[in-house]
């Protein structure tokens, strides 16, 4: 059993499936949160809880890594603030002005930003097989977003919310590409510092939410259940495993898995929220998995 656990820890593909499954669950949690906890307060709570847990249980890693952390503190703060907090601010704001379909399709462009920024900043090129695999996964995401009906795509309109989501996708793409140059510290230390910075930068957003009268403090089992789920799984577990998986695969290979997020989100909505399962769900999942498989098989491993 210990050998199996060790093997899974170093299997980037397995880690990324867990990551994207957790982030898909985050979308369902967001729907369950409506009326029970406001989105910006939810963001604040998830990073406060994550940061507190990692500070307590990861303090020996933080102590050992502190000399390197101190040298790279501005970089770590910037990465946590942008990838963990500012990304969510822009995405939540985008959903006020645009549709979930638009957000899903634009978010599927995130791997492209990772490819471009990895090349521009770090001169890491994208293999043709990765580009082909990404194209196949993108088709799967678009089919899922359009619910298998191309007429929905023709009816889409570009608006201010789409611009905000484009910024959000760019920000997370930049964060992911920046993992090329992450300091050589334990992932617990890295995630802990970034979680604390995300919690700190989220405070003004919560104050704004309170000022406009939209602050909803967690209420009941559902409200607090969503808070703890998003803190333990999409925040702490998924972000930590994503850092580890990128360290094994590199951002470009890991980026292909990100398009599993909307697919898993749709499937979890079927299982948890009782939404209907359709043939286009199966087709979309097959295309996303197929695109990842093609890229993994045809692209060089290093």
N, C-alpha and C positions, 0 to 999 in steps of 0.2 A: 504493500500500500504506500509506503514512504517513497519507494522508487517511482511509482506511478505519479504521486503528487509532485515529486521533483521534476519529472519529465513534463508534466502539464505546466509547471511554472516557467519552463524554458521553451514552451511551444507557443510561438507568437500568434499563430492562427487561432489556437484555442483561446488565448487571452483576448484577442480582438473580437471573437464571437461573444464572449462574456461581456466585454465592453459595450458592444453595439446592442446586445440584448438588454443590458441595464439602461442604456440611453433610450432605447425604444420604450422601455417601461416608464421612463421619465415623461414621455409624451402622455401616456395614460394617466400617470400621477397628476400631471398638470390639469387634465380634465376633471379628475376627482377632486382637485383642490378648489375648483370654482365655488365661491360662496363659503368656503371653510378656512381658507388662508389666502391672503393676497399675494400675487406673484413676486413682487420685489422683497416683501418680508420673507417669503419662502426662500428666495435666493440668499438672503442674509442668514437665516437660520441654518441652512444646509452647510454654509461655509464656516459659521461659528462652531457648529457641532463637529464638523470634520477637523477643523483646526485644533479644537480642544482635545479631541480623542488622540490625534497624532502627537500633540505636545505631551500628553500624559504617557501614552504607551510607546512613543517613539523617541523619548527624551535621550536615551543612550545613543541613538543614531544622530540626533541633532547635536549632542555634545561632541561626538567624535568628528562630525562633519563641519563644526562651526568655523574653523579657520578658512575652509573653502567657501562656506556660505557667506562669510563676512566679505570676502573678496568679490563675490558675485551677487551680493544682496540687491543692488539696483536692478540687475537683469531679472532675478527671480521675482521681485516685486512687480516689475512690469509685465512679466509673463502671467503671473497669477491674476493681476488686475485685468489684463486684456482677455486672456483665454477663458477665465472662470467667471468674471463679473461683467465686464463691458459687453462681451459677446451676448450674454443673456439679456442685458438691458436693451440692446438693439433688436434682438429677436422678439422679445415681449412687446416692444414698441411697434415693430413691424406688423404683428398680429392684430393691432388695433386698426390698422389702415388697409390691410390686404387679406387675402384668403389663405387658408391652410394649404391649398393646392399650390399657390404661388410660392409660399414659404418652403414647401417640400422640394419643389423643383429647383429653386435657387440654392437651397442648402445642399442639394446634390452636386452643385458646382464647386463645393469646398475642396474636393481632391484636386481639381484643376488649379485652384489657387496654390495648393501645396506644391504641385509640380512646378508651376511657374516661379514661385518664390524660392524653392529649393535650388532651382537653376540660377536665378538672378543673383541671389545672395551667396550661395554655397557652391555654385557651379556643379550641382548634382543633376545629371541629365535624366530624362524620362525614357525608358526603353519603349520601343514600338509596341511590345506586347502589353506593357502597362497601359499605354494609351488606348489600345484596342480593348483590353479588358474593362477599362473605365467606361468606354463608350457603350459597351454592352450593359454594364450595371446602370448607366444613366438611362438607357431605354427602359429597363425594368422599373426604375423609380418613377419615370414619367408615366408609364402604364398604370402604376399603382396610384399616383396622384390624380390622374384623369379618370380613375375608376373604370378603366378599360374602354372609355368612350372618347374617341378623338375629338368629338364636337366640343367637349369641355375645354380642350386646349385652344380651339378657335375662338372661344368666348372670353379667354383671359384678357384682362386689361392691365397695362403697366401703370403703377401709381406710386405715391410717396412711400408706402409701406414696402414695396419691392426694393426701392433704393436703400431703405434701412436694412433690409434683410441681406442685400448684396454687401453692405458694409460689414454686417455680422459675419457672413461667410468669409470675407477677406480677413477679418480679425482672427477667426479661429484657424484659418489657413496659415496666417503669419505665425501664430502661436505654435502650430504643429511643425512648421518648417524650422522654427527656432530651436526645436528639440534636437536638431543636428548639433547645436553648440551648447547643449546643457552641461552644467558642471559635473564633475565626476564625484557625485555624492549618492547616498542611498535614496531610493525613490520615496521612502517615508519622509526623509528630511526635506526633499524637494517639494513634495506635495504639501507638507505641513506649512512651510514658509509661504507657498503660493496660496494656500487656503486662507491663511491669516490675512494676507494682502487683499484677497478677494472680499473677505468679510469687512475689512476696514473701508474699502472703496464703496461698498454697498450701503454704508450707513447714510450718506446723503440721499441716496435713492429712496430708502425707507422713509426718511424725513419728508421727502417730496410727496411720497404716497400718503403719508399722514396729513400733510398740509392740504392736499386736494380732496381729502375725505374718503379715500378709497382703501385705506389700511384696514385689513381684516386680520385680527389675531387668531391663531389656530384655535379651533373649537371642536370639542368632542373627539371620538376615536378616529374619525376620518381625517380631521384636520391634523392632528398630531401624528397619525399614521403616515400621512403623505410627507410631513416634515422629516420624520426619521427614515422613511424609505429613501427619499431623495438625498439625504445626507450620507447614508450608509452605502447605497448602491450606485446611483448615477454620479455622485460626487466622489466619495472616498475610494470605493472599490474600482469603479470604471476609470476614473482619471489616473489612479495609481497604476492600474494594469496597462492603460494606454501608454504611459511613460515607459513602462518596462517593455512593452511590445515594440514601441518605436525604437528603443535601444537595440532590440534584436533584428528587426526587419528594416529599420530606417523609415523616415516619414513617407516616402513615395509608395513603398509596398504596403505600408499600413493604411495609407489613405484610401485604397480601394475598398477596404472593409467598411468605411463610413457610410456607404450607400446601403448597408444592411439596416441602418437605424430606422428609416421610415418604413421599411418592410416589416421589421420586427414590431414596430409600433402599431402597424395595422393589424398584424396577427394577434398581438396581445390585446388589442381593443376587441377583437372577435372573442377571445377567451374570457376576458375580464369584464368588459362592458356589454357583452352580448350582441355586438354588431355582427351583421351577416357576413359569412365567408363566401367569396365569389371566385370564379375561375381566374380572374385577373390577378388576384392575390397570389395564386399558385404560379401563374406565368411570370409575374414580377419577381418572385423569390427565385425561380429557376434561372431567370436572366441574370440577376445579381450574383448568385452563387456561380453561375457559368462564367461570368466575366472575371470574377476573382480567380476561379480555377484556371482559366486560360492564361491570365497574367502570371500566376504562380508557376505554371508548367513551362511557359515559353520564355519568360524573362530570366536573366541570370540571377543567381542567388546572392551575389555580392556586388 
